[in-house]
C-alpha cells in the first residue's frame, strides 16, 4: 500500500482514522485556513480540505494525503468556529440551545504523485435541548470543549445536550466522515477490508 498521510493536527481525526486499522503518518497541513461567511459552507469545506491535503505534496511526493475541514452553521445561517474561551463557548451554547444547526465536513484525498484528487462533503444536523444557564456552565466545566466547533464534544458528555441528531455518518460530526473516507480510499485502490 502507498503511504497514507493525514494532514491534520486534530486528535479527534487521528482517533477516527485509527479505527480503520490502516497504517498512516500524521502531519500538520501547511495551509492557513480562513473562514469566509460569504462562501457556501459545502464549497468552503471542500476547498479547505483539498488545500490542506495538497499543502503537504512536497513533503510526501508519492503519497495519498487526506485532508479534512469542518464548519458549523447555526440556525441563523452564521458560520461558527471553535470558541477559544469559556465565555465564547457559553455564548455559543446559549444561542444554540433549543435550535437545529448543521455541520459540514469536507474530506479530500490527494495523490501527490499524479496530482489527482477526490473531494466530498458530509452534513450532519443537530438539535440541542433547551438548556438553562446553569446546565450550560455545568457542561462547560465538565467537558471544556474550547477546541470544538459548536462548543461541544459529541463523543463525550455533549450527547446530553442533544435532543435530536440526523445524518448519514455520525463520525462527520466529530470531524472525519469515515464512510466518505472509505469511499475516497477505494477510488485510489485502497481497500479497508
Short mmCIF file of the C-alpha atoms (twelve columns), coordinates in Angstrom:
data_MODEL
# 
_entry.id   MODEL 
# 
loop_
_atom_site.group_PDB 
_atom_site.id 
_atom_site.type_symbol 
_atom_site.label_atom_id 
_atom_site.label_alt_id 
_atom_site.label_comp_id 
_atom_site.label_asym_id 
_atom_site.label_seq_id 
_atom_site.Cartn_x 
_atom_site.Cartn_y 
_atom_site.Cartn_z 
_atom_site.pdbx_PDB_model_num 
ATOM 1   C CA . UNK A 1   0.000   0.000  0.000   1 
ATOM 2   C CA . UNK A 2   1.170   3.525  -0.726  1 
ATOM 3   C CA . UNK A 3   1.986   5.867  2.108   1 
ATOM 4   C CA . UNK A 4   -1.134  7.426  3.599   1 
ATOM 5   C CA . UNK A 5   -0.835  10.791 5.356   1 
ATOM 6   C CA . UNK A 6   -3.439  12.520 7.499   1 
ATOM 7   C CA . UNK A 7   -2.983  16.277 7.046   1 
ATOM 8   C CA . UNK A 8   -4.374  17.312 10.417  1 
ATOM 9   C CA . UNK A 9   -3.416  18.257 13.957  1 
ATOM 10  C CA . UNK A 10  -6.819  17.195 15.299  1 
ATOM 11  C CA . UNK A 11  -6.637  14.439 17.921  1 
ATOM 12  C CA . UNK A 12  -10.268 13.618 17.067  1 
ATOM 13  C CA . UNK A 13  -9.492  12.970 13.388  1 
ATOM 14  C CA . UNK A 14  -6.433  10.929 14.343  1 
ATOM 15  C CA . UNK A 15  -8.513  8.736  16.647  1 
ATOM 16  C CA . UNK A 16  -11.210 8.253  13.995  1 
ATOM 17  C CA . UNK A 17  -8.774  7.279  11.228  1 
ATOM 18  C CA . UNK A 18  -7.141  4.748  13.560  1 
ATOM 19  C CA . UNK A 19  -10.491 2.921  13.661  1 
ATOM 20  C CA . UNK A 20  -9.916  1.789  10.069  1 
ATOM 21  C CA . UNK A 21  -6.787  -0.156 11.036  1 
ATOM 22  C CA . UNK A 22  -4.642  1.411  8.324   1 
ATOM 23  C CA . UNK A 23  -1.002  2.435  8.646   1 
ATOM 24  C CA . UNK A 24  -0.629  6.198  8.194   1 
ATOM 25  C CA . UNK A 25  1.501   9.206  9.058   1 
ATOM 26  C CA . UNK A 26  0.207   12.419 10.602  1 
ATOM 27  C CA . UNK A 27  1.492   15.857 9.689   1 
ATOM 28  C CA . UNK A 28  0.260   19.408 10.171  1 
ATOM 29  C CA . UNK A 29  -1.024  20.947 6.937   1 
ATOM 30  C CA . UNK A 30  0.900   23.915 5.591   1 
ATOM 31  C CA . UNK A 31  -2.279  25.706 4.574   1 
ATOM 32  C CA . UNK A 32  -3.749  28.503 6.664   1 
ATOM 33  C CA . UNK A 33  -7.489  28.125 6.743   1 
ATOM 34  C CA . UNK A 34  -9.720  31.170 6.687   1 
ATOM 35  C CA . UNK A 35  -13.481 31.123 7.088   1 
ATOM 36  C CA . UNK A 36  -15.422 33.260 4.612   1 
ATOM 37  C CA . UNK A 37  -19.012 33.974 5.660   1 
ATOM 38  C CA . UNK A 38  -19.884 34.744 2.009   1 
ATOM 39  C CA . UNK A 39  -18.938 31.299 0.621   1 
ATOM 40  C CA . UNK A 40  -21.424 28.406 0.804   1 
ATOM 41  C CA . UNK A 41  -20.355 26.011 3.588   1 
ATOM 42  C CA . UNK A 42  -20.231 22.965 1.265   1 
ATOM 43  C CA . UNK A 43  -17.847 24.739 -1.098  1 
ATOM 44  C CA . UNK A 44  -15.788 26.149 1.744   1 
ATOM 45  C CA . UNK A 45  -15.086 22.817 3.444   1 
ATOM 46  C CA . UNK A 46  -14.276 21.121 0.134   1 
ATOM 47  C CA . UNK A 47  -11.823 23.899 -0.717  1 
ATOM 48  C CA . UNK A 48  -10.185 23.861 2.714   1 
ATOM 49  C CA . UNK A 49  -9.921  20.054 2.862   1 
ATOM 50  C CA . UNK A 50  -8.378  19.899 -0.617  1 
ATOM 51  C CA . UNK A 51  -5.809  22.602 0.075   1 
ATOM 52  C CA . UNK A 52  -4.852  21.101 3.426   1 
ATOM 53  C CA . UNK A 53  -4.111  17.790 1.694   1 
ATOM 54  C CA . UNK A 54  -2.334  19.399 -1.264  1 
ATOM 55  C CA . UNK A 55  -0.173  21.553 1.037   1 
ATOM 56  C CA . UNK A 56  1.911   18.511 2.028   1 
ATOM 57  C CA . UNK A 57  2.709   17.455 -1.549  1 
ATOM 58  C CA . UNK A 58  6.397   18.409 -1.401  1 
ATOM 59  C CA . UNK A 59  6.934   16.627 1.916   1 
ATOM 60  C CA . UNK A 60  5.290   13.443 0.636   1 
ATOM 61  C CA . UNK A 61  5.888   13.266 -3.146  1 
ATOM 62  C CA . UNK A 62  4.466   9.740  -3.557  1 
ATOM 63  C CA . UNK A 63  1.638   9.505  -1.040  1 
ATOM 64  C CA . UNK A 64  -2.095  9.664  -0.655  1 
ATOM 65  C CA . UNK A 65  -2.776  12.668 1.559   1 
ATOM 66  C CA . UNK A 66  -6.062  13.012 3.404   1 
ATOM 67  C CA . UNK A 67  -7.309  16.469 4.341   1 
ATOM 68  C CA . UNK A 68  -10.469 17.414 6.199   1 
ATOM 69  C CA . UNK A 69  -12.188 20.532 7.402   1 
ATOM 70  C CA . UNK A 70  -15.408 21.336 9.169   1 
ATOM 71  C CA . UNK A 71  -17.638 24.343 9.560   1 
ATOM 72  C CA . UNK A 72  -20.651 24.653 11.755  1 
ATOM 73  C CA . UNK A 73  -23.617 26.727 10.633  1 
ATOM 74  C CA . UNK A 74  -26.034 27.857 13.312  1 
ATOM 75  C CA . UNK A 75  -29.795 28.222 12.926  1 
ATOM 76  C CA . UNK A 76  -29.362 31.848 11.794  1 
ATOM 77  C CA . UNK A 77  -27.004 30.850 8.985   1 
ATOM 78  C CA . UNK A 78  -23.811 32.075 10.649  1 
ATOM 79  C CA . UNK A 79  -20.637 30.018 10.404  1 
ATOM 80  C CA . UNK A 80  -19.306 29.304 13.889  1 
ATOM 81  C CA . UNK A 81  -15.780 28.276 14.671  1 
ATOM 82  C CA . UNK A 82  -14.079 26.989 17.787  1 
ATOM 83  C CA . UNK A 83  -14.998 29.188 20.746  1 
ATOM 84  C CA . UNK A 84  -11.456 29.504 22.126  1 
ATOM 85  C CA . UNK A 85  -12.630 30.786 25.513  1 
ATOM 86  C CA . UNK A 86  -15.119 29.680 28.154  1 
ATOM 87  C CA . UNK A 87  -17.097 32.886 27.597  1 
ATOM 88  C CA . UNK A 88  -17.236 32.231 23.859  1 
ATOM 89  C CA . UNK A 89  -18.380 28.654 24.443  1 
ATOM 90  C CA . UNK A 90  -21.072 29.819 26.854  1 
ATOM 91  C CA . UNK A 91  -22.369 32.362 24.299  1 
ATOM 92  C CA . UNK A 92  -22.381 29.756 21.514  1 
ATOM 93  C CA . UNK A 93  -24.293 27.165 23.542  1 
ATOM 94  C CA . UNK A 94  -26.750 29.702 24.902  1 
ATOM 95  C CA . UNK A 95  -27.538 30.887 21.362  1 
ATOM 96  C CA . UNK A 96  -27.759 27.326 20.020  1 
ATOM 97  C CA . UNK A 97  -29.977 25.873 22.757  1 
ATOM 98  C CA . UNK A 98  -33.390 24.730 21.537  1 
ATOM 99  C CA . UNK A 99  -32.484 25.105 17.849  1 
ATOM 100 C CA . UNK A 100 -31.224 23.000 14.935  1 
ATOM 101 C CA . UNK A 101 -27.780 23.511 13.389  1 
ATOM 102 C CA . UNK A 102 -25.748 21.885 10.605  1 
ATOM 103 C CA . UNK A 103 -22.166 20.647 10.498  1 
ATOM 104 C CA . UNK A 104 -20.467 20.494 7.093   1 
ATOM 105 C CA . UNK A 105 -17.397 18.261 6.955   1 
ATOM 106 C CA . UNK A 106 -15.269 18.245 3.829   1 
ATOM 107 C CA . UNK A 107 -12.792 15.474 3.100   1 
ATOM 108 C CA . UNK A 108 -10.275 15.279 0.280   1 
ATOM 109 C CA . UNK A 109 -7.813  12.596 -0.801  1 
ATOM 110 C CA . UNK A 110 -4.905  13.930 -2.847  1 
ATOM 111 C CA . UNK A 111 -2.482  11.753 -4.817  1 
ATOM 112 C CA . UNK A 112 0.777   13.685 -4.576  1 
ATOM 113 C CA . UNK A 113 2.418   11.669 -7.379  1 
ATOM 114 C CA . UNK A 114 -0.230  12.318 -10.031 1 
ATOM 115 C CA . UNK A 115 -1.916  15.457 -8.695  1 
ATOM 116 C CA . UNK A 116 -5.316  13.735 -8.855  1 
ATOM 117 C CA . UNK A 117 -7.766  14.252 -6.035  1 
ATOM 118 C CA . UNK A 118 -11.283 13.410 -4.952  1 
ATOM 119 C CA . UNK A 119 -13.269 15.533 -2.559  1 
ATOM 120 C CA . UNK A 120 -16.620 15.099 -0.854  1 
ATOM 121 C CA . UNK A 121 -18.717 16.633 1.895   1 
ATOM 122 C CA . UNK A 122 -20.935 15.193 4.612   1 
ATOM 123 C CA . UNK A 123 -23.604 17.046 6.555   1 
ATOM 124 C CA . UNK A 124 -24.973 16.314 9.980   1 
ATOM 125 C CA . UNK A 125 -27.804 18.153 11.730  1 
ATOM 126 C CA . UNK A 126 -28.067 18.508 15.485  1 
ATOM 127 C CA . UNK A 127 -30.914 19.926 17.531  1 
ATOM 128 C CA . UNK A 128 -29.979 20.979 21.023  1 
ATOM 129 C CA . UNK A 129 -32.289 20.702 24.004  1 
ATOM 130 C CA . UNK A 130 -33.481 23.848 25.701  1 
ATOM 131 C CA . UNK A 131 -30.755 24.498 28.254  1 
ATOM 132 C CA . UNK A 132 -30.565 26.680 31.349  1 
ATOM 133 C CA . UNK A 133 -27.503 28.825 32.008  1 
ATOM 134 C CA . UNK A 134 -26.613 26.517 34.900  1 
ATOM 135 C CA . UNK A 135 -26.777 23.434 32.649  1 
ATOM 136 C CA . UNK A 136 -24.508 25.127 30.110  1 
ATOM 137 C CA . UNK A 137 -22.000 26.144 32.814  1 
ATOM 138 C CA . UNK A 138 -22.016 22.625 34.277  1 
ATOM 139 C CA . UNK A 139 -21.387 21.123 30.859  1 
ATOM 140 C CA . UNK A 140 -18.544 23.524 30.102  1 
ATOM 141 C CA . UNK A 141 -16.896 22.891 33.484  1 
ATOM 142 C CA . UNK A 142 -17.045 19.124 32.992  1 
ATOM 143 C CA . UNK A 143 -16.060 18.941 29.301  1 
ATOM 144 C CA . UNK A 144 -14.117 22.163 28.482  1 
ATOM 145 C CA . UNK A 145 -14.821 21.928 24.689  1 
ATOM 146 C CA . UNK A 146 -12.944 25.088 23.713  1 
ATOM 147 C CA . UNK A 147 -11.267 23.390 20.723  1 
ATOM 148 C CA . UNK A 148 -14.535 22.140 19.202  1 
ATOM 149 C CA . UNK A 149 -16.721 23.899 16.659  1 
ATOM 150 C CA . UNK A 150 -20.111 24.421 18.274  1 
ATOM 151 C CA . UNK A 151 -18.655 24.183 21.798  1 
ATOM 152 C CA . UNK A 152 -19.466 20.540 22.428  1 
ATOM 153 C CA . UNK A 153 -17.894 17.094 22.147  1 
ATOM 154 C CA . UNK A 154 -20.493 14.678 20.881  1 
ATOM 155 C CA . UNK A 155 -18.232 11.734 21.701  1 
ATOM 156 C CA . UNK A 156 -18.345 12.784 25.363  1 
ATOM 157 C CA . UNK A 157 -20.885 14.476 27.604  1 
ATOM 158 C CA . UNK A 158 -22.020 16.633 24.672  1 
ATOM 159 C CA . UNK A 159 -24.566 13.934 23.881  1 
ATOM 160 C CA . UNK A 160 -26.530 15.176 26.925  1 
ATOM 161 C CA . UNK A 161 -27.074 18.500 25.139  1 
ATOM 162 C CA . UNK A 162 -28.790 16.857 22.190  1 
ATOM 163 C CA . UNK A 163 -32.488 16.498 21.546  1 
ATOM 164 C CA . UNK A 164 -32.126 15.070 18.034  1 
ATOM 165 C CA . UNK A 165 -29.332 14.194 15.595  1 
ATOM 166 C CA . UNK A 166 -29.677 13.361 11.910  1 
ATOM 167 C CA . UNK A 167 -27.243 12.428 9.180   1 
ATOM 168 C CA . UNK A 168 -25.667 9.552  7.311   1 
ATOM 169 C CA . UNK A 169 -22.475 9.233  9.346   1 
ATOM 170 C CA . UNK A 170 -22.070 10.370 12.949  1 
ATOM 171 C CA . UNK A 171 -18.270 10.492 12.507  1 
ATOM 172 C CA . UNK A 172 -18.812 13.552 10.291  1 
ATOM 173 C CA . UNK A 173 -19.966 15.342 13.424  1 
ATOM 174 C CA . UNK A 174 -16.644 14.521 15.118  1 
ATOM 175 C CA . UNK A 175 -14.646 15.800 12.145  1 
ATOM 176 C CA . UNK A 176 -13.865 12.952 9.737   1 
ATOM 177 C CA . UNK A 177 -16.726 11.172 7.921   1 
ATOM 178 C CA . UNK A 178 -15.319 7.655  7.776   1 
ATOM 179 C CA . UNK A 179 -17.876 6.358  5.273   1 
ATOM 180 C CA . UNK A 180 -16.713 9.077  2.848   1 
ATOM 181 C CA . UNK A 181 -13.035 8.350  3.646   1 
ATOM 182 C CA . UNK A 182 -13.516 4.646  2.866   1 
ATOM 183 C CA . UNK A 183 -15.140 5.582  -0.454  1 
ATOM 184 C CA . UNK A 184 -12.338 8.000  -1.381  1 
ATOM 185 C CA . UNK A 185 -9.636  5.462  -0.485  1 
ATOM 186 C CA . UNK A 186 -11.417 2.859  -2.631  1 
ATOM 187 C CA . UNK A 187 -11.257 5.193  -5.622  1 
ATOM 188 C CA . UNK A 188 -7.443  5.048  -5.315  1 
ATOM 189 C CA . UNK A 189 -7.398  1.283  -4.904  1 
ATOM 190 C CA . UNK A 190 -7.044  1.191  -1.111  1 
ATOM 191 C CA . UNK A 191 -9.439  -1.314 0.438   1 
ATOM 192 C CA . UNK A 192 -10.080 -1.130 4.167   1 
ATOM 193 C CA . UNK A 193 -11.362 -4.713 4.409   1 
# 
